[in-house]
């Protein structure tokens, strides 16, 4: 179980989640193990341009706004780093990699979604990825049929940390945002969830686990732990 120095952050370890009627969850790093694929593609693209990016540096980019990512790359690589060429190469490497190796589902995803279906709790995916990327990773993971509702960045006015994706997910589910669990693995995504008024649940990525989550966050180490918590709580709704 995670330990937090903030006593107002609720660490879920029993039937203590508030009542909820629906779930809106992130994709990258929470539903699907895509972070390693992005990291490998970024490092390969940088190497092709004569630069080196460390794995910890790449992991530190996950969940950040695109402008922040661009600024971090420019600062790390310095003058002469061609961002446009870098992202073009990274996209090529990424597509080739996932088409060869596929994309793994996060541990316990199938069990967690099966539990939601068993309890007739509707759920949606809300991702900062654009629709073509989301469709491809879901297909490569064999997970496209698992998510009947997918909200992507290009379908809303603003991406995370704005609340639009979570609000649209709740709207498509026909649910009051206040009665939805919002599942995230990054602090940027968690900020979007809170702005939308959902019940914020953090299952932290490597980068997020090193930071202090905001007050009022429910923190669990994995989807499996969340499934355990829901099972222990009896009727979640």
C-alpha positions in Angstrom: 0.0 0.0 0.0 1.2 3.5 -0.8 2.3 5.7 2.0 1.6 9.4 1.8 2.9 12.2 4.0 -0.3 14.1 3.5 -2.9 12.9 6.1 -5.8 14.2 4.0 -5.0 11.9 1.1 -7.2 8.9 1.5 -5.3 5.6 1.0 -7.9 3.0 0.0 -7.4 -0.3 1.7 -10.9 -1.5 2.5 -14.5 -0.8 1.7 -14.0 3.0 2.0 -14.6 4.3 -1.5 -17.6 6.6 -1.7 -20.7 5.4 -3.6 -20.3 5.7 -7.4 -22.4 4.7 -10.4 -20.0 4.9 -13.3 -16.2 5.0 -14.1 -14.2 7.2 -16.5 -10.6 6.1 -16.8 -7.4 7.1 -18.5 -5.7 4.9 -21.2 -1.9 5.3 -21.3 -0.2 3.8 -18.3 -3.5 2.9 -16.6 -5.5 0.7 -19.0 -2.7 -0.1 -21.4 1.1 -0.4 -20.9 2.0 2.1 -23.6 4.6 4.1 -21.7 7.4 1.7 -22.5 6.5 1.9 -26.2 6.6 5.7 -26.2 9.8 5.8 -24.3 11.6 3.4 -26.7 10.4 5.4 -29.7 11.5 8.7 -28.2 15.0 7.3 -27.4 15.3 5.7 -30.8 14.3 9.0 -32.6 16.7 11.0 -30.5 19.6 8.6 -31.2 18.8 8.8 -35.0 19.4 12.6 -34.6 22.6 12.2 -32.7 21.2 12.8 -29.2 20.7 10.6 -26.1 17.6 10.6 -23.9 17.7 8.6 -20.7 14.9 6.3 -19.7 14.2 8.3 -16.5 14.0 11.5 -18.5 11.4 10.0 -20.9 9.3 8.6 -18.0 9.3 12.1 -16.6 7.5 13.4 -19.7 4.4 11.2 -19.3 1.2 13.0 -18.3 2.6 16.4 -19.1 1.1 19.0 -21.4 2.5 19.0 -25.0 4.1 22.4 -24.5 5.9 21.3 -21.4 7.2 18.2 -23.3 8.5 20.3 -26.1 10.2 22.7 -23.7 11.8 19.8 -21.7 13.1 18.2 -24.9 14.5 21.5 -26.2 16.3 22.2 -22.9 17.7 18.7 -22.6 19.0 18.5 -26.1 20.0 22.0 -26.6 20.5 24.1 -29.8 20.1 22.3 -33.1 17.5 19.8 -31.9 14.8 19.5 -34.5 11.6 18.9 -32.7 9.5 18.4 -35.8 11.9 15.8 -37.2 12.2 14.1 -33.8 8.4 13.6 -33.5 8.2 12.4 -37.0 10.8 9.8 -36.5 9.4 8.8 -33.1 6.0 8.2 -34.7 7.6 6.0 -37.3 9.5 4.0 -34.7 6.4 3.7 -32.5 4.1 2.4 -35.2 6.7 -0.2 -36.3 7.3 -1.3 -32.7 3.7 -1.8 -31.7 2.8 -3.5 -35.0 5.7 -6.0 -34.3 5.3 -6.4 -30.6 1.8 -5.4 -29.8 0.7 -3.5 -26.7 0.2 -5.1 -23.3 -2.9 -4.5 -21.1 -2.1 -3.4 -17.6 -2.3 -6.2 -15.0 -5.8 -6.9 -13.8 -7.5 -4.7 -16.4 -9.7 -7.6 -17.6 -10.6 -8.5 -14.1 -11.5 -4.9 -13.2 -13.6 -4.3 -16.3 -15.3 -7.7 -15.8 -16.2 -6.7 -12.3 -17.7 -3.4 -13.5 -19.8 -5.3 -16.1 -20.9 -7.8 -13.5 -22.2 -5.0 -11.3 -23.7 -3.2 -14.3 -21.5 -0.1 -13.7 -21.0 1.7 -17.0 -17.5 2.9 -17.9 -15.7 5.0 -20.5 -12.1 5.6 -21.6 -10.9 9.2 -21.7 -7.5 9.8 -23.3 -5.3 12.7 -24.2 -4.4 10.7 -27.3 -6.0 11.6 -30.6 -8.5 9.1 -32.1 -6.1 7.4 -34.6 -3.5 6.7 -31.9 -6.2 5.5 -29.5 -7.7 3.1 -32.0 -4.4 1.7 -33.0 -3.1 0.9 -29.5 -6.5 -0.5 -28.5 -6.4 -2.8 -31.5 -2.8 -3.8 -30.9 -3.7 -4.7 -27.3 -6.8 -6.6 -28.4 -8.8 -4.3 -26.2 -10.9 -2.3 -28.6 -14.1 -4.3 -27.8 -13.5 -3.8 -24.1 -14.4 -0.1 -24.3 -17.7 0.7 -25.9 -17.2 4.4 -25.1 -13.8 6.1 -25.9 -13.4 9.9 -25.7 -10.2 11.2 -27.4 -8.4 14.5 -27.4 -9.5 15.5 -30.8 -13.2 15.2 -29.8 -13.1 17.9 -27.1 -12.0 21.6 -27.0 -9.1 21.1 -24.6 -7.1 18.1 -23.3 -6.0 17.3 -19.8 -5.4 19.1 -17.4 -8.6 20.8 -18.6 -11.8 18.9 -17.5 -13.3 18.4 -21.0 -12.4 14.7 -21.5 -13.8 13.6 -18.1 -16.9 15.7 -18.5 -17.6 14.3 -22.0 -17.0 10.8 -20.7 -19.5 11.3 -17.9 -22.0 12.9 -20.4 -21.8 9.9 -22.8 -22.4 7.6 -19.8 -25.4 9.6 -18.8 -23.9 10.0 -15.3 -23.5 12.9 -13.0 -19.7 13.6 -12.8 -20.0 13.7 -9.0 -21.1 10.0 -9.1 -18.3 8.8 -11.3 -14.9 7.4 -10.3 -12.2 9.2 -12.3 -9.2 6.9 -12.6 -5.7 8.3 -13.5 -2.1 7.4 -13.3 -0.7 11.0 -13.7 -1.0 14.1 -11.7 -1.9 16.1 -14.8 -4.8 13.7 -15.5 -5.8 13.8 -11.9 -6.0 17.5 -12.1 -8.4 17.2 -15.0 -10.5 14.7 -13.1 -10.8 17.0 -10.1 -11.7 20.0 -12.2 -14.5 17.9 -13.8 -15.9 17.1 -10.3 -15.4 13.3 -10.5 -14.2 11.2 -7.5 -10.4 11.3 -8.0 -8.6 7.9 -7.8 -4.9 7.8 -8.5 -3.1 4.6 -9.5 0.3 6.2 -9.8 2.8 5.8 -12.6 6.5 5.8 -11.8 6.6 9.6 -12.1 3.4 10.3 -10.2 4.4 8.0 -7.3 7.4 10.3 -6.5 5.1 13.3 -6.1 2.5 14.3 -3.5 -1.1 13.8 -4.8 -3.6 16.6 -4.1 -5.8 16.6 -1.1 -8.9 14.4 -1.3 -7.3 11.9 -3.6 -8.0 8.2 -3.2 -4.7 6.3 -3.9 -4.3 2.6 -4.8 -1.3 0.8 -6.1 -3.0 -1.1 -9.0 -6.2 -1.9 -10.8 -6.2 -5.2 -8.9 -6.2 -3.4 -5.6 -9.1 -1.2 -6.8 -11.0 -4.3 -7.8 -10.3 -5.8 -4.4 -11.6 -2.6 -2.7 -14.8 -2.7 -4.8 -15.4 -6.4 -4.1 -15.0 -5.8 -0.4 -17.4 -2.9 -0.5 -20.3 -5.0 -1.6 -22.7 -3.0 -3.8 -20.6 -0.1 -5.1 -23.6 1.9 -6.2 
